[in-house]
Amino acid sequence: MSSQPCILTAALNGVLTDPKRYPVPVTPEQMAAEARRAQDAGATVVHVHFRRQEPGLGHLPTWDPKTCAQIVTAIREQAPGVLINCSTGVIGPDISGPAETLRAIKPEIAAMNAGTLNYLKTRRDGRWAWPPMVFDNPVDKIERFLKVMAEVGAVPEFECFDTGIVRSVELFRQAGLARAPFHLSFVMGVASGMPARTDLLPILLSEAPQSAHCQSIVIGRTEVWDVHRRMAELGGDVRTGLEDTFYLPSGDKADSNGPLVEALAALVREVGREPATLEQTRAAYGLDLE
């Protein structure tokens, strides 16, 4: 069992979660307050999605650089030192929106969706929860994203939705698209991706590039906590937040990111590790200390 510090990331809001139905932050003020709650609970990284600010449209994403910069500025003022992990996910070949956002905010970390997935879910009656869609991340798109990330100094966080995508990261290195050290996230619990199962973690870790930093991202309800616990035991990092789950280990619903991160920090301590400090997190990501 590892005794190394464990990096805690808080995924504050997600891409489409409706603020009319769920307690997800949207405005700069709300995002900053949630980032501070997460930081106070032990998170040193916040993963952010940017939403439209017009009344009634907060459930929709935006790539307006000015809006995104306002949100990130508010977060940095309220949660000093916290690392920004910027979402970059888009459907289709046009990456101009996230590219300009990366240039505007210069995040420390940027999510790099590392492969294509049929993004599917069905309801209990067999109907599709949403129209079947392809989350397309072909190699040429990945390569263009990596060039922008290098340009702005953002560390790529390779998000992997299945085992083949985990294995592809090493192929990116062999082809000269990316270089070590690598930061991988195992995204588990998406209905058409990897299931949220503890027994998969040793396999995924064995398939990751040598010496990669690996993190668990688990979508779901109370089952997510067993996976995070096992990942912490195996020496990996962990992520929670309202993007990933609304449910605490007790089964109660969380009303903000703070209680979720508090629960994650407690879990990490239970397995004999401590949440990483800001300095330890910056060092792990190869960033200069401020």
C-alpha positions, 0 to 999 in steps of 0.5 A: 500500500502506498504512503505517497500523498494523494492528489484530490481533484474536484470536478465542479460542474460537468458539461450539461448538468442542469442547474435548475435540477442539480446544485451545480455552479455556473456563474463566476461567483458560484464557480469560485465559491465551489472551488474554495469549498473544494480547496478547503476540503483538501482538493488541489485541482479543480476541473472546470466546464464553462457555461453560458451566462444568459438567464435560463441557459446555464445548462449549455456550454460556452467557449467564449474566451471572455466568459471563461477568463472571468470564471477562471479569474474568479476561481483564482481569486477565491481559491489561491494556488489551486490548479485549473484543469480545463475541459476541452471536449467538443464533438467534431473536428473544430477545436477553435473554441477550446483552443482559444479558451486555453490561450485565454486562461492558460490553465495548469492542466488541460483534459485531453480526451484520448480516444473515441467512444460511442457515448450511450445510455438507455432508460429502464424502458429501453429508450435512449437517454439521449440520441446515440452519439460518437464522442470523436477523438481521432488522432489528428484531433488529439495531435492538434489539441496537444500542440495548443496545450504545449503552446500555453504550457498546460499539462495534458490529462489523458482521459481514458474511457476504455482499456484500448484508450489507456493503451493508446497513450503509449502509442502516442509516445512512440509516434512522437505525439506526446512525451512522459511523464504522463497523467492518465485518468481512468474514466469508469462508470459511463454505460458504454465505457469501462464499468466502475469495478475495483478489479479493473484497476490493477489491469489498467495500471499495468497497461498505463505507460511506465511511471505514469501518474494515474487517477480514478474518475468514477461516474455513478452513485455509492459504488464510486467510493469503493473504486476510489478507495482501491485506487488510493490503496494502489497509489493512484490519485482520485477525483470526485465532484458534482460532475461525477456523482451527487451521492456521498458514501452514506447514500445521502445527496451532496448539496455542494462539492465540499462534502464530496471532497471531504468524504474523499479526503477521509477515505484517503486517510483511512488507507494510510495516505494524506491529501497532497499539498499544493506544492506536492501537486505542482511537483507531481505535474512538473510545474514550477513552484510559485 
